[in-house]
Amino acid sequence: MSAAAGAGRVTIVTGASSGVGLAVVKRLAARGERVVLVARRKDKLDALAREIGEERAMVCALDVTDLRAIEGLPRRVIDHFGRLDVLVNNAGLNHRGPVAERTAAELADIITVNLVAPIALTRAALAVMDRGAAIVNVASIAGMIPVPEEATYSASKAGLRAFTRALAEEQRSRGVRIASVCPGPIDTDFIADVDHVPDLVFSQPMATPDEVAAEVIACIDGGAEEVALPRTTGKLATLGYVFPALARAIRPALARRGAVNKRRYLERKGRGAGS
Ligand SMILES: NC(=O)c1ccc[n+]([C@@H]2O[C@H](COP(=O)([O-])OP(=O)(O)OC[C@H]3O[C@@H](n4cnc5c(N)ncnc54)[C@H](OP(=O)(O)O)[C@@H]3O)[C@@H](O)[C@H]2O)c1
């Protein structure tokens, strides 16, 4: 466990209003730790803070594309709690579909939320963090093997993964841990636009937000510097990235399996495909 771990620890979680971020916050709060809740939906964050106890939760309702607000956030946390031990860059966004069918603003938005904002927040957090601190970035399997019809999203997550790895080396001697978690599909609002999610994405086992949160916490506590979830999907993705012809050859079979899984998923959710 990291030197800063314990009931006194303070963690910023971006994207705390739903899905993985919410699950991370709940796990940290259950251990008696203090949390800084970041997302746009203030009503959700306020309700979560009441649930945790307002003395242990700080609500920061902001849009992570507001870089001025992001850069000032770590200092606000120091003013409020007196310390900052952990940052979880989890807020994420996708606009699915072929690149040619999305606007330039939508594509830029993906890069700003998923890559520029975590970089800006990391930079500001490092300035107030001490030895034993940790930063965990939630990337994606799409950052390990690019997914057609999610090209910009894949680029944003590959960029976040590269940033994480390089920064881990920069910070090693300073004793600040930098790690990433790369999940496959997760059952959250992120795939609420399920009809537009490529079948290929459903070819891999789906995780719950709490399973991903457990991996994030393990990274904070000193686990691996990069974790793929499921592990086998990570290995398959690496193989496909190194051998793109192999990836192209097996993609149709994976997409067929994904289409079946997607249909079952929709049935579990009480929806027929396309309904
Ligand atoms: N679900 C998947 O299949 C999957 C797979 C691999 C990786 N991931 C990654 O996992 C992370 C968490 O996603 P999730 O699955 O938990 O999805 P989710 O339930 O949709 O949560 C996304 C979170 O990001 C926040 N967010 C989005 N845009 C924001 C902005 N501009 N400013 C501030 N907050 C913003 C949302 O809060 P507000 O709307 O309240 O602002 C929400 O709390 C993301 O980085 C995603 O890329 C997801």
The ligand as an SDF file (V2000), in Angstrom:
LIG
                    3D

 48 52  0  0  0  0  0  0  0  0999 V2000
  -18.2200    1.9470  -20.4110 N   0  0  0  0  0  0  0  0  0  0  0  0
  -17.3110    1.4270  -21.2310 C   0  0  0  0  0  0  0  0  0  0  0  0
  -17.6260    0.5360  -22.0470 O   0  0  0  0  0  0  0  0  0  0  0  0
  -15.8760    1.8720  -21.1590 C   0  0  0  0  0  0  0  0  0  0  0  0
  -14.8900    1.0500  -21.7080 C   0  0  0  0  0  0  0  0  0  0  0  0
  -13.5400    1.4250  -21.6130 C   0  0  0  0  0  0  0  0  0  0  0  0
  -13.2070    2.6100  -20.9830 C   0  0  0  0  0  0  0  0  0  0  0  0
  -14.1870    3.4130  -20.4670 N   0  0  0  0  0  0  0  0  0  0  0  0
  -13.7790    4.6520  -19.8120 C   0  0  0  0  0  0  0  0  0  0  0  0
  -14.1970    4.6120  -18.4650 O   0  0  0  0  0  0  0  0  0  0  0  0
  -14.3200    5.9620  -17.9920 C   0  0  0  0  0  0  0  0  0  0  0  0
  -15.6070    6.0780  -17.1950 C   0  0  0  0  0  0  0  0  0  0  0  0
  -16.7090    5.8810  -18.0670 O   0  0  0  0  0  0  0  0  0  0  0  0
  -18.0370    5.1460  -17.5880 P   0  0  0  0  0  0  0  0  0  0  0  0
  -18.1200    3.8780  -18.3300 O   0  0  0  0  0  0  0  0  0  0  0  0
  -18.1200    5.1490  -16.1200 O   0  0  0  0  0  0  0  0  0  0  0  0
  -19.1210    6.1270  -18.2510 O   0  0  0  0  0  0  0  0  0  0  0  0
  -20.2390    7.0770  -17.6600 P   0  0  0  0  0  0  0  0  0  0  0  0
  -21.0800    6.3580  -16.6800 O   0  0  0  0  0  0  0  0  0  0  0  0
  -20.8740    7.7060  -18.8560 O   0  0  0  0  0  0  0  0  0  0  0  0
  -19.3930    8.1800  -16.8660 O   0  0  0  0  0  0  0  0  0  0  0  0
  -18.6740    9.2010  -17.5120 C   0  0  0  0  0  0  0  0  0  0  0  0
  -18.3590   10.2580  -16.4680 C   0  0  0  0  0  0  0  0  0  0  0  0
  -17.5830   11.2930  -17.0790 O   0  0  0  0  0  0  0  0  0  0  0  0
  -18.1510   12.5480  -16.7320 C   0  0  0  0  0  0  0  0  0  0  0  0
  -17.8890   13.5250  -17.7910 N   0  0  0  0  0  0  0  0  0  0  0  0
  -18.0670   13.3660  -19.1320 C   0  0  0  0  0  0  0  0  0  0  0  0
  -17.7710   14.5000  -19.7710 N   0  0  0  0  0  0  0  0  0  0  0  0
  -17.3800   15.3880  -18.8070 C   0  0  0  0  0  0  0  0  0  0  0  0
  -16.9650   16.7480  -18.8380 C   0  0  0  0  0  0  0  0  0  0  0  0
  -16.8640   17.4360  -19.9850 N   0  0  0  0  0  0  0  0  0  0  0  0
  -16.6450   17.3630  -17.6600 N   0  0  0  0  0  0  0  0  0  0  0  0
  -16.7600   16.6800  -16.4920 C   0  0  0  0  0  0  0  0  0  0  0  0
  -17.1380   15.4010  -16.4040 N   0  0  0  0  0  0  0  0  0  0  0  0
  -17.4470   14.7670  -17.5470 C   0  0  0  0  0  0  0  0  0  0  0  0
  -19.6480   12.2680  -16.5590 C   0  0  0  0  0  0  0  0  0  0  0  0
  -20.2240   13.2060  -15.6610 O   0  0  0  0  0  0  0  0  0  0  0  0
  -21.2530   14.3860  -16.0500 P   0  0  0  0  0  0  0  0  0  0  0  0
  -22.0860   13.9100  -17.2230 O   0  0  0  0  0  0  0  0  0  0  0  0
  -22.0380   14.5950  -14.7890 O   0  0  0  0  0  0  0  0  0  0  0  0
  -20.3650   15.5480  -16.3780 O   0  0  0  0  0  0  0  0  0  0  0  0
  -19.6170   10.8960  -15.9050 C   0  0  0  0  0  0  0  0  0  0  0  0
  -19.4770   11.0270  -14.4990 O   0  0  0  0  0  0  0  0  0  0  0  0
  -14.2440    6.8570  -19.2270 C   0  0  0  0  0  0  0  0  0  0  0  0
  -12.9750    7.4480  -19.2840 O   0  0  0  0  0  0  0  0  0  0  0  0
  -14.4180    5.8940  -20.3900 C   0  0  0  0  0  0  0  0  0  0  0  0
  -13.7650    6.3400  -21.5420 O   0  0  0  0  0  0  0  0  0  0  0  0
  -15.5040    3.0780  -20.5330 C   0  0  0  0  0  0  0  0  0  0  0  0
  1  2  1  0
  2  3  2  0
  2  4  1  0
  4  5  1  0
  4 48  2  0
  5  6  2  0
  6  7  1  0
  7  8  2  0
  8  9  1  0
  8 48  1  0
  9 10  1  0
  9 46  1  0
 10 11  1  0
 11 12  1  0
 11 44  1  0
 12 13  1  0
 13 14  1  0
 14 15  2  0
 14 16  1  0
 14 17  1  0
 17 18  1  0
 18 19  2  0
 18 20  1  0
 18 21  1  0
 21 22  1  0
 22 23  1  0
 23 24  1  0
 23 42  1  0
 24 25  1  0
 25 26  1  0
 25 36  1  0
 26 27  1  0
 26 35  1  0
 27 28  2  0
 28 29  1  0
 29 30  1  0
 29 35  2  0
 30 31  1  0
 30 32  2  0
 32 33  1  0
 33 34  2  0
 34 35  1  0
 36 37  1  0
 36 42  1  0
 37 38  1  0
 38 39  2  0
 38 40  1  0
 38 41  1  0
 42 43  1  0
 44 45  1  0
 44 46  1  0
 46 47  1  0
M  CHG  2   8   1  16  -1
M  END
$$$$
